[in-house]
Each structure stands twice: as structure tokens, then as C-alpha cells.
């Protein structure tokens, strides 16, 4: 319908044949959960049954929808039934309705379990680019566009020159944690920032980028404004509720809907973005594995796109529920959770200092100081001291369960590097082995219970894991479960209403 004639009739016939064979494979009468009709059941689980991974579920549902959308209008296949007796028309209709409910639920309850993950979010979203471009149903087209608007708005406020900061789920150790392209070659937001905003280097098209760049979708002006004019946004906090808890411990399929258990907290400045997941210290079986796997927290800096500092405690390619934390503005306290009941596949707590963009390292009074283009940073293993690995990129705590403190401040706020160091060293800090109290360079008192007897506190107030807003920043706002989102910057404003007609 958009560019007819680009493939031959013979090739098109083979594609239809492939689609029908594929649907038959997934439609035997013996299939239960993954049968296309059952996959489209939203009445029972409200779309929050996640079999396998979130991005796989999205790709599968969008594939069922798109294949049957085409098959139902092809005279050769429209009247044929799949092995379970369903028809292309039936599956298309059921999946079309499911996808609309799926979009609405993500807007109401915090977007994705695989939170802020460029790789997996690319896979989750690419089918909805196709829905935006090709859905016969005007409501599905509109909702798909709104979903993309919301995603790119949350991305825009947490990025510096195309590199997204803030806490993330399922970020594998090595190149993905470091921000590099990696062997998969996918940093979706960073690469798409070139095509949408011209704010990064050009990249060769690959993977889901093809779907995005050939789509008619474009960022709304207010979202482009956020992405392009970062310095105008000043310093601000982001607090977004994020789904992640299982309905029942050890149930890795059903997502709890009333309470996700996670608030993604980010502190954003033009010079750096620091973020973590605020959550309870729970046994790892309480979480969906796609939520607790390889959680990333830390700070990215302006300047080199790969300039960053982050703590990590995983020993394997995958780790689960590796740490819990508290953050206020540019101060983060984190601790590894105990291996076994609480976490899986962890070892010593360590902190990564990138080779790119960081300089002037100083070690003083148990703190490690470093500087980026526009910020100063300090890191401390609270107990037991630390050692460096051979390339001096990793600072490893001798006490694997030592709390770690990271302080980051804007250079503009300090007379000199020495003044920043003196400020950090002079801040009150006490630790009795159970409760750590630290007053940050921002003047906030953080109380962290390493014995896990309480949620952390900021200025003697427990962190709030049930805020009234699901998205809460000066630029993106929405009440939990409302489905109405306001995106605004300067004089620009966009209201996204996800109500179903």
C-alpha cells in the first residue's frame, strides 16, 4: 500500500505461503498458552501474562497480527483454517483488540518490565511502528503513535546527546554495560538519535532500525525539543513507577499489576545523569526474571558518549537481583544483596570507571575522585577498602557486602577540584554495620539499612514506592492507572490520552 511493485508477484506468493505455514506451526489444537488466540486473551490477565520475555511476547503478537491482517485479505488464504480451526480473520480481530489493550496498560502502569533497555525495547517497539504505518484500525494506529511518543519522551529526558542514562533492566556485563555497540551492534536510542535529531554520529542501518527509519512516524515537536535542547531543562528529578514484581513468588509469567515494586529514580543535569531503581530488598524469586536480571545503575556524563561510572556485582553473564540502593539528586548508596536467597550469580561489589571521558584520578581519605568534562565524581567502599584490577578500570571492594557511595557534582558548583574533594570528605558519615547515615554534598541525609530491616530514608522520610504518579518529572507527568500523559517543555505541550473508544 505504500510502495507497490518493489517485489515480484512470485516473491509475494512465497511470502504469503511462509506466513500461512508460520501460523499453522503456532496453531495446533494441542497448543495452549502460545496459541495465537490464547496469546490474544486480555480479559484474564489484562495483557500482563509475559511468557518468555517481554520483547519476545511483543514481537510474537505483532507478527500474528500482521500476518493474519494480510492473509485474511488474500483470496487464496482468507477462507482457509489453521490446524486448530481458527481463521486468519479470527486471529487478526482478536490480536488487534489485544494490542490496543496492551498499549493502554503500558501507558497506565509504567511502560516496560525490561526497563529503559535500548536493545530489548527496540524489539518490543518495532512491531508497533508497523501498526502505526499499516493498521487498518484507526484506533490502533493512533495508540501505536502515542506509545512511541511516550517512549521517546521518557528517553529524551534521560539522555545526553543520544545516550540514555538512568536505571535499566537486562543490561549484560561487558560492552552493553559500558555503552559500546557490542557484537549485536544495537544501541537503538543512540543510533536513532542520528535519524530523528541529528545529535549523534551516523550509523549503518541494522536490526529494528530499518523498521523505524522507513516508518512515517516522527517525534512530536515537544519531544524533539527535549532531545535537542538539553541545557534548557536544567537540573531535575525523574520518578517513574515500573512493573517488575511477580504475582506469586517463583511465578515468572504473571506480572503484579497493582504494585510493581520499583520506582526508577534519575537525577538529570546537562552535565550528567545518575539513576537507580528504588525497591525493597526482596528475595530474587519475588521478581520476574526479566526485571531482576542484570539491573544497571550509575551515572553517565556529558562529553564522550561512553563516559560513565557504575557499580556491578555479577559473576556471570546473567545475574539476578544483584543490589539495592537509595539515591537523592547526585548521591547514590548501593549494596550487593546476599548471594543465595536474595540474589543469584553475584560476587564482589566493584565500580567501573570508563577509560573514555574521565581524568585526574585522585585517591584520598578512602575516596576515589575523578573528573569529566563538566562534573566531578567521588566513590567510596565504606568498609574494608578496595583494590584495582590490572587495567585500573574496576575498583573492587575487599568486603563484597560493603555499601558503596557515589557522589557527583557539577563543576560549575565548585570553585575547584580540590574544593569538591574537601566538600565530599567533610560530609557526615556513620556506619555501625547495620545502618549507614550519610549527608550528601547536596545536603540530603540518606539512611541506608544494610540489615534490610527497613526501606531507605531520605531526610528521615521512607522512599515512596507507591507514588500517585506513574510518570513524574517536570516534563512527563501521568497519574498511575489513568492513561492520560502530559508532555511539556517551554510553551509546547502534548496530551496523550490512551482511553479506548
C-alpha positions, 0 to 999 in steps of 0.5 A: 500500500505504500510502495507497490511493485518493489517485489515480484508477484512470485516473491509475494506468493512465497511470502504469503505461503511462509506466513500461512505455514508460520501460523499453522506451526503456532496453531495446533489444537494441542497448543495452549498458552502460545496459541495465537488466540490464547496469546490474544486473551486480555480479559484474564490477565489484562495483557500482563501474562509475559511468557518468555520475555517481554520483547519476545511476547511483543514481537510474537503478537505483532507478527500474528497480527500482521500476518493474519491482517494480510492473509485474511485479505488474500483470496487464496488464504482468507477462507482457509483454517489453521490446524486448530480451526481458527481463521486468519480473520479470527486471529487478526480481530482478536490480536488487534483488540489485544494490542490496543489493550496492551498499549493502554496498560503500558501507558497506565502502569509504567511502560516496560518490565525490561526497563529503559533497555535500548536493545530489548525495547527496540524489539518490543517497539518495532512491531508497533511502528508497523501498526502505526504505518499499516493498521487498518484500525484507526484506533490502533494506529493512533495508540501505536503513535502515542506509545512511541511518543511516550517512549521517546519522551521518557528517553529524551529526558534521560539522555545526553546527546543520544545516550540514555542514562538512568536505571535499566533492566537486562543490561549484560556485563561487558560492552552493553554495560559500558555503552559500546555497540557490542557484537549485536551492534544495537544501541537503538536510542543512540543510533536513532538519535542520528535519524530523528535529531541529528545529535549523534554520529551516523550509523549503518542501518541494522536490526529494528532500525530499518523498521523505524527509519522507513516508518512515517512516524516522527517525534512530536515537536515537544519531544524533539525539543527535549532531545535537542535542547538539553541545557534548557531543562536544567537540573531535575528529578525523574520518578517513574513507577515500573512493573517488575514484581511477580504475582506469586513468588517463583511465578515468572509469567504473571506480572503484579499489576497493582504494585510493581515494586520499583520506582526508577529514580534519575537525577538529570543535569546537562552535565550528567545523569545518575539513576537507580531503581528504588525497591525493597530488598526482596528475595530474587524469586519475588521478581520476574526474571526479566526485571531482576536480571542484570539491573544497571545503575550509575551515572553517565556524563556529558562529553564522550558518549561512553563516559560513565561510572557504575557499580556491578556485582555479577559473576556471570553473564546473567545475574539476578537481583544483584543490589539495592540502593537509595539515591537523592539528586547526585548521591547514590548508596548501593549494596550487593544483596546476599548471594543465595536467597536474595540474589543469584550469580553475584560476587564482589561489589566493584565500580567501573570507571570508563577509560573514555571521558574521565581524568585526574584520578585522585585517591584520598581519605578512602575516596576515589575522585575523578573528573569529566568534562563538566562534573566531578565524581567521588566513590567510596567502599565504606568498609574494608577498602578496595583494590584495582584490577590490572587495567585500573578500570574496576575498583573492587571492594575487599568486603563484597557486602560493603555499601558503596557511595557515589557522589557527583557534582557539577563543576560549575558548583565548585570553585575547584577540584580540590574544593569538591574533594574537601566538600565530599570528605567533610560530609557526615558519615556513620556506619555501625554495620547495620545502618549507614547515615550519610549527608550528601554534598547536596545536603540530603541525609540518606539512611541506608539499612544494610540489615534490610530491616527497613526501606531507605530514608531520605531526610528521615522520610521512607522512599515512596514506592507507591507514588500517585504518579506513574510518570513524574518529572517536570516534563512527563507527568501521568497519574498511575492507572489513568492513561492520560500523559502530559508532555511539556517543555517551554510553551509546547505541550502534548496530551496523550490520552490512551482511553479506548473508544 
